[in-house]
Amino acid sequence: MSTLLNPNHEMFNHFNGALTEQFVLQELKIFPDMPVCYWRREKGDAEVDFVVQHKDKIIPIEAKAGTATKAKSMAVYIQKYNPKIAVRVSLKNYGKEGNLLSLPLYLLGTQFA
């Protein structure tokens, strides 16, 4: 527990990406009727952490552990499939650029209720 409460802990710094993805997955699995998938380009040079179906929309979701939110793979996905909305969750504040919605991690679960 002390590791999760101390962002300067060496272990957190080493595994923060995996912990963030695990948190996002747990938030998504709250909704049992919403399938959670993963996307990877055939070449293997781009991947999106989660792809969900919510109502009539397919929504890609990229999880970022910190405030550096450059998401090259998400850009590839958006260019290829042109989703109505794409979501990036991170430690940054709420924002929207075109069809890319930026959410703070703590708000993700509220978006699909």
N, C-alpha and C positions, 0 to 999 in steps of 0.2 A: 504494500500500500504506500509506503514512503517513497518508492520509486515514482509512482504516478503523481504524487503530490509535489515532488521536487523536480521541476523541469531541467535543473542543472545536474541531475544525477547522471553518471556516466552511462548506465544501462539505458536510460531513457533516450539519451542522445544517440546511442547506437541503434536502437530499435524503434525510434519514434514513428517512422513511416509505417511499419508493421502494426504498431499499436493504434495508429490513426485509422488504418484500413479496417482493423478488427472492430473498432468503435463504430465506424460507418456501417459495416455489415450488420452489427447488432441492432443499430437504429433501423435499418431497412427490414430486418427480419421480424420486427414488431408487427408488420402487416403481412399476415399469412397468405393472402390472396394476391400478393404482388411478387411475381417471379423475379429473382435476382440472378443476373448472368454477368459474363465477363466478355470483353471484346479484344481480339488481337488480330492485327493485319496478317495476312498469309505470309508475308516476308518476315514477320516477327520483329519489325522495327518500330511498331507502334501498338500500344495497348491502352485500353480504358479500364479502370479498376472495376466499375460496376455499370451494368446496363439493366434498367428496370422497365417494366411495362406498368404504367399507371393510367387507368381508364383507357382512353384511346391513344395515348402517347407512349412512344419509346424514348426513354430519357437516359442519356449517358451521364455518369457521375464520376468525377475525378476527385480523389481524396489527397489533400496535401497536408503534411504535418506542421508546417510553419506558416510564415507569411510570404515566402517565395513561391509564387503560384504559377510560374510559367509552365504551361501544359502543352507541349508539342504534340503529344499523342491525341489529346482532345481536339486540337486544331485539325489533325488528319481526319479524325472521325467526323467532325463537323463538315469539312470540305467534301468528304465522300458521301455522307448520308443526309446532310442538311436537316437535322432534327429541328422540330419547332422550338425546343428548349434543351439546353445542356446545363449541367450543374457542376460547379466546382466548390467543394467544401474545404475550408482551411481555418486558420486562426485570424484571417482578415475579416473586416466588417462586411455587411451586406452591400451588394452592388450589382449592377446589370450593365452589360455591354452587348448590344445586339441581342442575340438569342442565348448568350452565356450569362447564367445567373450565378453570382458568387454568394455563398452562404457561410456564416460562421458555423463551426461544427455543432454547436449546441442547438441550432435551429433546424437541422436536417429532418429529424423525426416529425416536426410539425408540418412539413410541407406536403405530406401524403395522407394526412388525416381526413 
